[in-house]
Each structure stands twice: as C-alpha cells, then as structure tokens.
C-alpha cells in the first residue's frame, strides 16, 4: 500500500515539559527529528507535519529533516489532540489510502514497525498498532475507511475509542521494541531516555541511529 501516508503530530504546548520539548536536544539532535526520520523513511514524499503551539520553532527544526515533508498548521490546536489529528488528515490528498499517525515526542520507533503496520492494512485490517508486552503503542495506522470516524473526534480525545470498536479488524503487531511506548512528557523522561533506562528506554536500551 504505497498510498499510506505519514502524519507527525507536533502541535502541543508541552506544558509539563516547560515548553520547547520538540526542539530540546536529544543525543545531539532536536527531539522531533527522530520521529520525523521514522515517518519520512516509511513514507518518502508523503509525510505531513502538524504544527501548533510552537509552530515557528518546530518548522525551523523540521527544515533539517529533508525533502518530502509538508507542513500543516493546526490553528485550533488548543482544543486538544483531536484538532491536530484532524488537521493532519485534512492535509492528505484524496488518493491517500491510509495514514500512519506518529507522535513527535517518540524518538525510538524502529524502521520495521511502520512497514509491518502497512502490511497489516494491505491484507485487510482497518487499523494496525504495535504492542509491547500487552500494551498498545505508536505509531498507529488507519485505513481511509476510518477517516470519517477520526474526523468526528472532539477535544483532547485520541483514537482509542475508534480502535476499541474494531474488534478483529484491528491488527495488533507484537514487537520487542519498547520505543513504541517511549514518549517524552517531562525533562525527567528525556533524561531517562538519554541514559537508556526505565520506561523510556528502547529495546536493549538503544535508540536507533538516524539515517545519514
């Protein structure tokens, strides 16, 4: 399914972090670039970055991510996660067959995860998500048939309600990559990831090396 696009959500105000989360340095690079690397590797020339609260700073960082990136600004980002998600989906072309939703504060997504999600959609799943030790993580892939349900979300509601209504049409992809759960909310989370320890550590305590 070459028509599956990537959407990277990077619109939040990062209040718990104290602001500036996505441009904070992580292993020598702005945190956001790690998620953008994963998205662009999965969907070259078909990735949308959704900006919001810190749009200018986020866009400045994104310029270093390479070609194939489009930017969509969520003017209503303060309404919550659903606003960013809907902005990203609305920015996709009508021929898009699906979308993988990445979070900009998750630096440990290994390359095989998006590939396996797209493969699950290709064989009939309506959505696909990685699962580490029974816990569902990110990114999550959605077939276009689910776009109307996602566009109906409100406030700070994520896609959990949509996923839970799918039953067997949700493909849960088992992985040993703890990076699918490793998001950054606070400076302590970032420091823990930097050390490769705790909940935030990726498989074997390693963060994948960026391409190039």
Secondary structure, 3 states (H helix, E strand, C coil): CCCEEEEEEECCCCCCCCCCCCCCEECCEEHHHHHHHHHHHHCCCCEEEEECCCHHHHHHHHHHHCCCEEEEECCCHHHCHHHHHHHHHHCCCCCCCEEEEEECCCCCCCHHHHHHHHHHHHCCCCEEEEEECCEEEEEEEEEHHHHHHHHCCCCCCCCHHHHHCCHHHEEEEECCCHHHCCCCCCHHHHHHHHHCCCCCCCHHHCCCCCCC
